[in-house]
């Protein structure tokens, strides 16, 4: 090794040491307080509304009106502790977990669709869960969402101008999204597939793919969605056809497939074994009924503030990886919130999609709080403003 090469290598090591030192110093910063308060507020309000919405069903099913609330509160406590722990850990460590998460997600998605799998749980004509029914279950799609966000953020942050090429900016991500989509549609899980596809697409757009590809992608998704609705209306596609019909006129089958949309405000019997999924997918119906228009608008405002604050953190993130992580997480949260409220209000056809922080589901709530912890970790490394 020549003297110049030795000096260059020494200088590179010194730069790496300084960079690591800066990251360690930055990791000691404080979490973003507004984002933390909004997260805690939604978690607490969500638990209160879940208790109210689930009490009749829990009492009818188990004899204990607090059954679902107690389970959700336990997962919320675990999730909040995990959120604070994740928030204290340098988010750069997620880089090393990106490929592991993708491999785990693909394995679980394949496992859930294996015929006669004793760990697979079927409900409402869909096999989306793994676990032991009545004890503990989770959706592999929740792992897949986080895996896509972390993997895309890690790899895209390293490519920059390479994202403009078809080979490195489009093909690998489109292939991964395609495989995950096929596996999820075999469950079937349309709403989860849409969430993952849209989140991945947004990360690719933010990552810097060519503008004309964005237009083609949006147009293609719109065309596929329009074609799906038309084919479902004509009965050519069986999956979702009843939901499309009830979306147009829920009174066609008021006591059957149209029950979820044929409800209105002021009908106090909704949660009293009248509205199925009243503490899960359709919990916002109970929120609107019990808190009224103002209460529902306040909750939507809190969601909006949380999402906007998340994107503010992304804009001020220390590096490209942190910014992409937060964009992916907040895009996923925003889409899921919008779709759930849109379904409940009859704006879009009924899909099996939960409302973040509110719907019953312990593992889903834990993962949502883990994602909030990642955002808080990124917020701790936002550079301090320069003194004037």
Secondary structure, DSSP 8 states (H G I E B T S, - for coil): --HHHHHHHHHHHHHHHHHHHHHHHHTTS---HHHHHHHHHHHHHHHHHHHHHHHHHHHHHHS-TTHHHHHHHHHHHHHHHHHHHHHHS-GGGGGGGHHHHHHHHHHHHHHHTSTT-TTEEEETTEEEEEEETTTEEEEHHHHHHHHHHHHHHHHHHHHGGGGGSHIIIIIHHHHHHHHHHHHHHTTT-HHHHHHHHHHHHHHHHHHT--HHHHHHHHHHHHHHHHHHHHHHHTTSS-TTHHHHHHHH-GGGGTTTTTTTTS--TT-TTIIIIISTTTTTTTHHHHHHHHHHHHHHHHHHHHHHHHHHHHHHHHHT-SSHHHHHHHHHHHHHHHHHHHHHHHHHTTSS-------TTTSS-HHHHHHHHHHHHHHHHHHTTS------
